[in-house]
């Protein structure tokens, strides 16, 4: 009877390693072989059932069993300790010795090969020792148990598990520590031992038969070996109840099925022995056999050594059933190649098999994950019922399709698009009017109409939550800030912003989306914008709406915008691709246009048009000072105080190098000056003698630009200042025009007579409207020539024997428009009367045959041009009195504005009439510096007193 095992002590801070300091040992082994060899029934019977095992080759049923299974550290025993203990054989990998099983173990060293019939404790290694194991010096005085693995042959290497192969090292490699051994093992008897060469090294091959389960109570190093004090664990009888009987019956059935599946991979004699063993073994023995045949992990196999028969049975039956299900389904798939696999998808295992088949066929298994992710997104999100129904139907169709089918990707893209649209997601509006006003004022100079309209919308929105978004159309010349003000509006309201460029769009499907029947179908630009911003109430800019194209074969995109921009209809806008109505009633649409003439009338009727005028020179100067100069300095790597741009330089850029309504050309001119300064700074830095001075120039010595620098960088002035006509003669008048660039200009009208036949000649590249205005002026003057005292009788024709030549310089510039009628009539009257027009006076307006003065457009731009040309008296149509308020206050203060509603009032204000001529007409209204908005009512009657 062996000495009882001493109780284990507390675990130390670091486990004592079991290292190999030298000398061969047989207690480290590598499990090899294709399959575990079952022990014969005689071997199983000879093992017997013992309650305890003495630390030697004999067994004792009276060995005490410690009450606590906790692991204790190894310790050095005195040299005179005479107890007989079991040598430990660490088992690596997933192959573990169980009672009734025979394993083949390969030993690297043959110096201490155990004899046949000796007993050993086969203990699994829970994890492979890594490179951080103690060195040989640290374990110098400790008995060793190292894994001296050999270099296996190709056959053996292919059969070993990856874990065991990864742990194999040479003799000086990592050691097995005590905390790396399991707390349970198996008592094994060496059935056969044979010395042989294992690769280049000598070793031995053992056949070890498992006898019974062990609990490792203590590990004791001695004589360069690791010994273990153990206690045998007996398998109790299975309880006689219905539940365990059912489990036992299921286990035998599973064993028969598993053997039938695995018999084809074994040798014939091994398969016969396995069938006989399954039929004749008890339930306890059968559990050990089936563990070796199952695909349990190493952790589950190690756990089986600690379980009794009933517990092993309860854990093994479900695991075997899962393995049998996998084998059954695999066999079924193999035998039904070419059938419709979608009908057989019912369980998770089958889905995994289908993924493997698709991978072999070259399909991407990630496609299945995408479909599952879309399904989870549909179930976890908040979507309208129509979206849920449509997407759920398409996802169901996707599951039964191969990813190689063209329709697969069409359905997948549709589901992704439908679920990505913001059906219920919206941003909260920032309804602070003062903050919105500050934001708009900080971003843009002027544009008061647009700012006021947004403030009004926010005010009403604050009073009523369900207010529909307005449809605004910002109309004005290029470069005045139409696009950038839309971005500022979104920022001031706290909304997302998206820009859609409509210039050149000529296909209706780009607005409304393509139908999914077409290859490459995609949603329209509106649905795409909503998907990008992720909000159902963004600010969407429809840029260049006046440049929409039209193709008879592809529909009219302007017609598609009719529903989109109608507040009464866009709550149910249907995109042909999405096929589910989109609610666009909360979207703030802002369209931009340079001209209203090319926009269809029904579309223009749906938008609220806000006209944006060009900037005055003072406004351009302020924008350049506050925005453009700092922006260009930062973009060119110059410090904010490195360059000083005086007002004189800015005025030169505005008047002599740019002629535009906006500030784009001005910004490009400022950028050119910044590049010149950057070249100067870099050149100064590269000079060895002035490197530090040049580097500091941008901070301590700012570069002040001069008009000479502007001329050196940009060349001679591109535009001359409009100085006006200095000397007035009869037939010479300063008219005003509005250019296509959105600016105003002084238009000089010249008239002269010479002998002829009463014909009228027009030159200066005049358009048809301007020619008609000249004909109107000539007709009115001839009709009223007698009243003006220009002919002796009403039947006389003015200039019957003379021809009239009217010229509008410059001749190379095309001219047209209705606003020169007043100037033409005044020039002809001045020529006929021989009376010059007052100096520093300009006029604009159209006339009728009766002499009525009609309103024209571009009053602000024309007033700015007249002021820049030195004009001090401005004659305007009386009906344009409402537009006088748009003229900047500083310009309005320098002008005397005269409002007229009849040509007689214009002539009285413009001509220095002789004392003998009296124009009996209602006096004109003086707008003056106050900018009066009223005009002279009614017409005027002209009489003459000779």
ZIUR-V937358 format. One record per backbone hydrogen bond with DSSP energy under -0.5 kcal/mol. NH is the residue of the N-H (numbers start at 1). CO is the residue of the C=O. Records with the same first field share a line. If there is no record, write none. Layout:
NH=CO, CO
//
This chain:
18=176
19=17, 143
21=19
29=90
30=106
32=30, 104
37=102
38=36
39=100
44=40
45=41
46=42
47=43
48=44
54=58
56=54
60=52
63=60
66=64
75=219
77=221
81=78
85=83
86=228
87=119
88=226
89=121
90=27, 88
91=123
92=90
96=94
100=210
101=98
102=37
103=208
104=32
105=103, 206
106=30
107=105, 204
108=148
113=110
117=190
118=115
120=188
121=87
122=120, 186
123=89, 121
124=184
125=91
126=124, 180
127=180
133=130
139=135
140=137
142=139
147=174
148=146
149=147, 169
152=150
157=153
158=154
159=155
160=156
165=161
166=162
167=163
168=164, 165
169=147
173=170
176=18, 145
177=175
178=16
180=177
181=178
182=124
185=214
186=122
187=212
188=120
189=209
190=118
191=189, 207
192=207
194=205
196=203
198=201
199=197
201=198
203=196
204=107
205=194
206=105
207=192
208=103, 206
209=189
210=101
211=187
212=187
213=233
214=185
215=231
216=183
217=215, 229
218=229
220=227
221=75
222=225
225=222
227=220, 225
228=86
229=218
230=228
231=215
233=213
234=232
236=234
241=239
245=241
246=242
247=243
248=244
249=245
250=246
251=247
252=248
253=249
254=250
255=251
256=252
257=253
258=254
259=255
260=256
261=257
262=258
263=259
265=262
266=263
271=267
272=268
273=269
274=270
275=271
276=272
277=273
278=274
279=275
280=276
281=277
286=282
287=283
288=284
289=285
290=286
291=287
292=288
293=289
294=290
301=297
302=298
303=299
304=300
305=301, 302
306=303
307=304
312=308
313=309
314=310
315=311
316=312
317=313
318=314
319=315
320=316
321=317
322=318
323=319
324=320
325=321
326=322
327=323
328=324
329=325
330=326
331=327
332=328
333=329
334=330
335=331
336=332, 333
337=334
339=336
341=339
343=340
344=341
345=342
346=344
351=347
352=348
353=349
354=350
355=351
356=352
357=353
358=354
359=355
360=356
361=357
362=359
363=358
365=363
367=364
368=365
369=365
370=366
371=367
372=368
373=369
374=370
375=371
376=372
377=373
378=374
379=375
380=376
381=377
383=381
388=384
389=385
390=386
391=387
392=388
393=389
394=390
395=391
396=392
397=393
398=394
399=395
400=396, 397
401=398
405=402
408=405
409=405
410=406
411=407
412=408
413=409
414=410
415=411
416=412
417=413
418=414
419=415
420=416
421=417
423=421
430=493
431=429
433=431
436=432
437=433
438=434
439=435
440=436
441=437
442=438
443=439
444=440
451=447
452=448
453=449
454=450
455=451
456=452
457=453
458=454
459=455
460=456
461=457
462=458
463=459
464=460
467=464
469=585
472=470, 589
473=608
474=591
475=473, 610
476=593
477=612
480=477
485=481
486=482
487=483
488=484
489=485
490=486
491=487
492=488
493=489
494=490
495=490
498=539
500=541
502=500, 543
504=547
505=502
508=506, 554
510=507
511=507, 508
512=508
513=509
514=522
518=515
521=518
525=510
526=511
528=524
529=525
530=526
531=527
532=528
533=529
534=530
535=530
536=425
539=496
540=538, 588
541=498, 539
542=540, 590
543=500, 541
545=542, 592
546=592
547=544
548=545
549=505
551=506, 555
554=551
555=551
557=555
559=556
560=556
561=557
562=558, 559
563=559
564=560
565=561
566=563
567=565
569=566
570=566
572=569
573=570, 582
575=573, 580
576=512
579=575
582=573
584=570, 582
587=584
588=538
589=470, 587
590=540
591=472
592=542
593=474
599=596
604=600
605=601
606=602, 603
607=604
608=471
609=607
610=473
612=475
613=611
615=661
620=616
621=617
622=618
623=619
624=620
625=621
626=622
627=623
628=623
629=624
631=627
632=628
633=629
634=630
635=631
636=632
637=634
638=633
642=639
644=703
645=643
646=644, 705
650=646
651=647
652=648
653=649
654=650
655=651
656=652
657=652, 653
658=653
661=741
662=478
663=479
667=663
668=664
669=665
670=666
671=667
672=668
673=669
674=670
675=671
676=672
677=673
678=674
679=675
680=676
681=677
682=678
683=679
684=680
685=681
686=682
687=683
691=688
694=690
695=691
696=692
697=693
698=694
699=696
700=696
701=696, 697
703=642
704=702
705=644, 703
710=706
711=707
712=708
713=709
714=710
715=711
718=656
719=656
723=721
726=724
728=726
732=729
733=749
735=733, 747
736=843
737=745
739=743
742=739
745=737
747=735, 745
748=746
749=733
750=748, 807
751=731
752=805
754=803
756=801
761=804
763=806
767=815
771=767
772=768
773=769
774=770
775=771
776=772
777=773
778=774
779=775
780=776
781=777
782=778
783=779
784=780
785=782
788=784
789=786
790=785
791=785
796=793
798=796
800=797
802=799
803=754
804=759
805=752
806=761, 804
807=750
808=763
809=807
813=810
814=812
815=765
821=818
822=845
824=820
825=821
826=822
827=823
828=824
829=825
830=826
831=827
832=828
833=829
834=830
835=830
836=834
837=732
838=910
842=873
843=734
844=875
845=819
846=854
848=852
851=848
853=901
854=846, 852
862=858
863=859
864=860
865=861
866=862
867=863
868=864
869=865
870=867
871=866
872=840
873=840
874=896
875=842, 873
876=874, 898
878=900
880=877
881=878
883=880
884=881
886=883
887=884
892=888
893=889
894=890, 891
895=891, 892
896=872
897=895
898=874, 896
899=897, 925
900=876, 898
903=851
905=902
906=902
907=903
908=904
909=905
910=906
911=907
912=836
913=911
917=914
918=916
920=918, 943
921=919
925=899
927=897, 925
928=897
931=927, 928
932=927
943=941
946=944
//
